[in-house]
Each structure stands twice: as C-alpha cells, then as structure tokens.
Amino acid sequence: MRNCHSWTVREEDGVKREIRVTKQASRWRFQSKRADATIWTYYTKPLAQDLSSFIEVLERKYQRRRAAHHDILLAQQMLAEVKAS
C-alpha cells in the first residue's frame, strides 16, 4: 500500500490548492495543483511552508496511529535540508 497524504490550503488570492505527498524509496514526493490549473506540479525540493504543514498532518495522524514516527523524522529532516539551502 502506498503511503499517501493530502490536504487543501487556500492561497492568498483565494484559490484553493491541493497538496499530495507520497513516500517513495524513503523520500517524500510532493505534488500540488491549484483549483484553476489543469496539471499537477511536482517538486524536487518542496516549499518550506508545505513541509511544515505536512509535519503537522503527520503528527495528527501519528496520534491516531495512522502514521509512523519514522515518517515524521524523515519529514523533519527534509525541512532542515530545505531551510539549510
């Protein structure tokens, strides 16, 4: 089974943006799509804002035993790498 998480945020201009994250080979793969767009955008380096939101999503799922602690650590490591560069 794929490890997949998704959530929606509202951009500053009022348009909704859906973010999906899947785990592949011990790395998280981010993709997003605005409501007014037709194609998905795939990120090699995700936005720090999306990573922070993703960590919050994982922490809530971890409390309900729907996510592993190791997954949270991987996401925090990715956030540290993005902030460092």
C-alpha positions in Angstrom: 0.0 0.0 0.0 1.2 3.5 -0.9 1.9 5.9 1.9 -0.2 8.9 0.7 -1.3 12.1 2.4 -3.3 15.0 1.0 -4.7 18.3 2.3 -6.0 21.6 0.9 -4.9 25.1 1.6 -6.3 28.4 0.4 -3.8 30.7 -1.3 -3.6 34.4 -0.7 -5.6 35.2 -3.8 -8.4 32.9 -2.6 -7.8 29.9 -4.8 -7.6 26.5 -3.2 -4.5 24.4 -3.7 -4.4 20.6 -3.1 -1.2 19.1 -1.9 -0.4 15.4 -2.1 2.6 13.7 -0.6 3.6 10.1 -1.3 6.5 8.1 0.1 8.9 6.5 -2.4 12.2 4.9 -1.6 12.4 6.6 1.9 11.8 10.0 0.5 8.6 12.1 0.3 7.4 13.2 -3.1 5.4 16.4 -3.2 2.9 17.5 -5.8 0.3 20.2 -5.9 -2.5 21.6 -8.1 -4.4 24.8 -7.9 -8.1 24.7 -8.5 -7.7 26.9 -11.5 -4.9 24.7 -13.1 -5.3 21.6 -15.1 -2.0 19.9 -14.4 -0.1 18.9 -11.3 3.2 20.5 -10.3 5.8 18.1 -9.0 8.5 19.4 -6.7 12.1 18.2 -6.5 12.5 20.5 -3.4 9.2 21.1 -1.7 8.3 24.5 -0.3 9.2 25.0 3.4 5.6 26.1 4.1 4.3 22.8 2.6 6.8 20.8 4.6 5.7 22.5 7.8 2.1 21.8 7.0 2.9 18.2 6.2 4.7 17.7 9.5 1.5 18.9 11.3 -0.6 16.5 9.2 1.7 13.6 10.1 1.7 14.5 13.8 -2.1 14.5 13.9 -2.1 11.1 12.1 0.6 9.7 14.4 -1.6 10.5 17.5 -4.4 8.4 15.8 -1.8 5.6 15.0 -2.2 6.2 11.2 1.4 7.3 10.7 4.8 6.1 11.8 7.2 8.1 14.0 9.9 7.4 11.5 7.9 9.2 8.8 7.7 12.3 11.0 11.5 12.2 11.4 12.0 11.9 7.6 9.8 14.9 7.0 11.6 17.0 9.7 15.0 16.0 8.1 13.7 17.2 4.7 12.6 20.5 6.3 16.0 21.0 7.8 17.6 20.4 4.4 15.3 22.8 2.7 15.9 25.6 5.3 19.7 25.0 5.1 19.8 25.5 1.3 
